[in-house]
Amino acid sequence: MTTRWIEITVGSFVIAGALALLLLAFKVSGLDLNSNEKDSYTVYAHFNNIGGLKPRAKVTMAGVTIGRVSSVEIDPQWYDAKVTMRIDNSMQGKLSADTTAMILTSGLLGENYIGLVVGAEEDMLSDGGEIRDTQPALVLEDLIGKFLSSMGKE
């Protein structure tokens, strides 16, 4: 009987561990089972360089996640990166038309995400609006290359 009890206990811990790993995988990957497209609106931004920005990357304001990147594509008219963001409806009417979008990196070599800084204009971004003031990603390889080339000139 004690052998059976030990087997049930060990099996329970294995199942609990597998569920914990599955939950952790969802958390790390940025997937959200509760994401609802109806509770958000679309905003666009154009960048010269998006670095490693990928769909499902966070969109933050003051460090708080307010949305996700839904797609990244080349704009056929301007040949730059067009980023489509889904912003939570709770932010509707709170992002001014002169909002700035920056591609930031979490940590030294971490994932890229978009940070928004609200401006002072009274007009607000609505569904389908476009953020015109953008700052491209800082690519570590470019910075190292510039540093090494400036060292060679001395």
N, C-alpha and C positions, 0 to 999 in steps of 0.2 A: 504494500500500500504506500509506503514512503517513497519507493521508486517512482510510482505513478505521480505522486504529489510533486516531486522534484522535476519530472518531465513537464508537467503542466506549468510550473513556475518558470522554468527555462524557456518554454515555448512562448509564454506571455511576454517575457522580457525581449525575446527576439522579435515578436510582432510589434511591440511598443517601440523598439529601436528602429525597425524598418519604417514605421509611420513617422517617427521623428526625423529620419533622414529624408523622407519624401517631403515633409513640411519644410524642412530646411532648404531643399532643392528648389521648391516653389518660391521661397522667400528670396534666395540669392539670385534666381533667374529674373526676378521682377514680374513674373506672371501673377496675375490676380484673378482668382476665381469669381470675385464679386464685381469686376469691372463692368460698368454699364455705359455703353456709348450714348444712351439717351440722357445721361446726367452730365453731359459735357458739350462744349462747343469747339469749333475749329478755328485755329489761328495759324497763319503762315509766316515764315521768315526766310530770308535768303542770306546765305553765307558764302564767302570766298573759299573757306576751308573748314570742313567739319571734323577733321581729325578722325577719331574712331567712333563718332556718334552713331548709334544704331537705333532702329525702331524699338520702342518700349523703354527708352531711356527716360529718366526723370526730368520733369520740368519743375523748377523750384522758384520760390520767391522768399527771400530772407531765410533760406534754409529749410522752408516747409514745402513739401511736395504738393503741387497744385495741379499736376497733369502729367501726361506722358507724350513722348514723340510717337506719332502713329506711322509716319513714313518719311523716307529721305530719298530724293530723286534729283536728277539733273533737270534744270529748267531749260527747255529747248530754245527759249528766246534769248536768255542772258548767259547761258552756259555756266551757271553757278549752281550751288546746291540749294534746292528748295526743301525746307523742312516743314512738315505738317504736324502741328501739335494739337492734342485734345486737352482742353483746359476745363477743370471742374466748373459746373454751373454756379457754384458758390462764389466764384470770382467774376461772374458776369457784371459788367458795369463798374469794375474796380481797376481794370488795366487801362491806363490812359493811352491815347493814340501815339504818344512819344515814348512809349515803353522801350527799354533797351534789352536785347537778348544777347547773352554771352554764352559761349561754349566753355564750360569749366571742367576740371578734372578733379575727381575725388581722390586725394592722396597724390603721391608722386607719379605712380604708374597705374592709377586706378581707372575706373570707367569714366567716360565722358557723359555730361549731362548739360541741360540748358538752365541757366540762371536768368531770371527776369528782374529788372529794376524799373519800377514805375517812375514815370516822369511827372511833370506838373501841368500838362495840358488838360483842359476841361473835357475835350471830346474823348470818348471811350471806345475801345476796340469791341466790336460785336462779332457775331458768328461770321466767319469768312474773312475777317480783318487781317491786315498784314502789318507785321512789325518791321519798320524800315531801318531802324538804328540797330545794327548787329555788329558783334565783335567775333572774329573767327577764333578757332581753337589755337592754343599755343602748342605746337608740335615739338616735343623734346628733341627730336633729331635735328630739326631746323635750328633750334637754339644752340645745340652743341656745335653744329656746322658753322654758324656765324661766329661763335666764340673761337673755334680753332682757326678760322680764316683770319680773324682779327689778330690772333697771336702770331700768325705767319708773316704779317705785314710789318711787325716791329723789328 
